[in-house]
Amino acid sequence: MKQILNHLFEHKTFSRQQSKEILTDIGQGKYNASQMAAFMTAYCMRSITVDELEGFREAMLELCLPVNIEAGDLIDLCGTGGDGKDTFNISTLASFVVAGAGYKVAKHGNYGVSSGCGSSNVIEYLGYSFTNDTGKLNSTIDAANICFLHAPLFHPAMKTVAPIRRELGVKTFFNMLGPLVNPAKPKNQLVGVYNLELARLYAYLYQKSSTNYTIVNALDGYDEVSLTCDFKTFSAAGEKINTVKGLGFDVLDPASITGGHTVADSAAIFTNVLKGDGADAQNNVVLSNAALAIRTISPEKSFGDCFYEAEESLLGKKALKSFTNLINAN
């Protein structure tokens, strides 16, 4: 680790293979907590390269516990986090809206590190017990159109560094990896990232894959469609700026989409939205992200048609039924 840290201190980058070896060693517990904290801290002080991101991803996927979800046309809605915006659980809610609309979702999630309440926090609080049992995961897909993949149960590296990330309390390169390493390897992905530099790195990696993808970055830094400003998308169709007004909405005040200060508060917002008691701003943000996910699966559809599907799922309580079925099938 001393050599690795000195390499970082000299502002040098790692090759794809070196990055893969470093993360493999981390995942296998080769380094102590102080060494890993130093590595993650030093890494926060510079931008990641494509080779490094690709090497880290390869190591994570090789180390991960494989899972075979029999539903073939899966989608994941996952953000990097780390945007510092403290929103409510938008992508998780959008996942249930998409599932309620009839699509199969493999939601990859984790506890909040740089935010107060991650997807795993709220799902667990509301009664879900995490599992990496393939049979149970397939059962929840059958019952609810969605399964939840709690990252530390599948990724030894994430489990190893979880206490350190929690103590640091800031975004690290593990935030960048989360959406890239879903163990179910879904065919479709809606990915939110916190800056344009990372969005372009992601786009480069996804262009080399067979995944149907949409990468989202709001121009004021949200890792999702926030409706607080215009946003960029990257997909097989290219790079595009999307305007809030072009989607038919007024620009939102950021305060209207903030999350709760505790897990209980976040869970209350989550259930209110699912039950149809969310504020218009909350509903529209969730539906916009769900619509973009549906359009990722079916790019021939217009955003308006996809939004209508999402709206029917949320307001018709289909998303709520999907959530209830997930909890009951657990």
HUCORDA-V56474 format. One line per field, one symbol per residue. ss: DSSP state (A for helix, B for strand, O for the rest). phi: phi as a letter, one per 30 degrees, with the letter a starting at -180 (. if undefined). psi: psi as a letter, one per 40 degrees, with the letter a starting at -180 (. if undefined). A space follows every 50 residues. Layout:
ss = ???
phi = ???
psi = ???
This chain:
ss = OAAAAAAAAOOOOOOAAAAAAAAAAAAOOOOOAAAAAAAAAAAOOOOOOA AAAAAAAAAAAAAOOOOOOOOOOOBBBBBOOOOOOOBOOAAAAAAAAAAA OOOOBBBBBOOOOOOOOOAAAAAAAOOOOOOOOAAAAAAAAAAAOBBBBB AAAAOAAAAAAAAAAAAAOOOOAAAAAAAAAOOOOOOBBBBBOOOAAAAA AAAAAAAOOOOBBBBBBBOOOOOOOOOOOOBBBBBOOBBBBBOOAAAOOO OOOAAAABOOOOAAAAAAAAAAAAOOOOOAAAAAAAAAAAAAAAAAAOOO OOAAAAAAAAAAAAAOOAAAAAAAAAAAAO
phi = .eddddddddicccdedddddddddddcidcdddddddddddddcaddcd ddddddddddddddddbccdddcdbccbcdiidichdddddddddddddd djccccdcaaddcccdbdddedddddjdcdbcdddddddddddbiabccd eddcbeddddceddddddibdbddeddeddbeddhddbbcbcbcadeded deedddddccddbbcbbddcjdcadcidadbcbbaddjcbcccddddjcd dddeddbdcddbdddddddedddddicddedddddddddddddddddbdd ddddddddedddddddiddddddddddddd
psi = dddddddddefiiiiddddddddddddefdiidddddddddddeeiiiid ddddddddddddeihihhhdhdgiihhhidaeeeefiigddddddddddd eeihhghhiiihceidhidddddddeehhiiehddddddddddeeiihhh ddedhdddddedddddddeiiaedddddeefheegidihhhhieiddddd dddddddeiehhihhhhieeeifiheeeiiiiihadeahihhidddeeii hihddeeiaieiddddddddddddeeeiiddddddddddddddddddgee iidddddddddddddeeddddddddddde.
